[in-house]
Amino acid sequence: MILSFHPLFEGETNIVCAGRKPGPEDIAAMQAAAAVILPQGCRQELYEIAGKSCPLVFPNYDTRFDYPDKIGQILLFQKQNVLFPRSVTFADTRAFNRYRRRQPEGLPLDFPFVFKFNWGGEGETVHLVPSAKQFEEILAMAGEFEQTGQRGFIIQAFIPSGGRTLRVTVIGQTVISYWRVQKDKNAFAASVAKGAEIDPESDPDRQARAVAAAQRFCRRTRINLAGFDFLYSTIPGDDDPYLLEINYFFGRRGLGGSEKYYAVLIKEIDDWLARHGQVVGSRTADTKSQAGR
């Protein structure tokens, strides 16, 4: 029996678990299932229960929860020995101030550098810091966030990229890559949310190298649903792709929109099931909604 918690993938048994904790009936269904399909935004509790209850779970989010948030990803990149911008992580402003007191120069990197909060997406919590004045302002902002329980940040080397970054999206065994390009080549944030345009055609060789890097990374970590952000430096001789971060929630404009994305996702889940000797018996199975039980 194929059990699906994903609202758009129909299994033989279907459960809606959004906004609530898994209950005894959910757990019993997972224990009886040959495979469990989870939504992209599933909570850690549901994922861990599914993993303990059933040997086959899609997507594989072990790495997502073992190395959480942006600081966790830096630790993962270090462990996997991949190329990424030089980064120094801090649990909070107190940890940074202790570091600053011990270092004669006071800062781990020269200006300009990149300041990343430990959370957020679409570039909303990533800032280019050109001077000491701006750095003190963003440190004050970090202190304010800490009052609400949001802690941690990264100081990262700035690598000039000509106003563009490369997104490599992995959906099962399908890989889709495209550039996000700002009209202003000196612009810092090259995300669609910040006005970047999508370019799937340029520099196919560089796209292929980043795709190969993402695939190697996925083979080692078993990630099978994520968007990887890469950057190529404009500095002559610096020709390898830098891995910036992993997005387990990612935009779909560069994939052709939500409808095309879900068509690929459903096919890839079916193919994943087939590789493990499982097939959804009926696409007309009644959806068993247990939300709010």
Secondary structure, DSSP 8 states (H G I E B T S, - for coil): -EEE--TTS--SEE---TTS---HHHHHHHHH-SEEE--TT--HHHHHHHHHH-S-EES--HHHHHS-HHHHHHHHHHHHT-----EEEESSHHHHHHHHHH-TT--SS-SSEEEEESS-STTTTEEEE-SHHHHHHHHHHHHHHHTTT---EEEEE----SSEEEEEEEETTEEEEEEEE-SSTT-S--SGGGT-EEESSS-HHHHHHHHHHHHHHHHHH---EEEEEEE---STT--S-EEEEEESS---GGGT-HHHHHHHHHHHHHHHHHHTT---S-TT------TT-
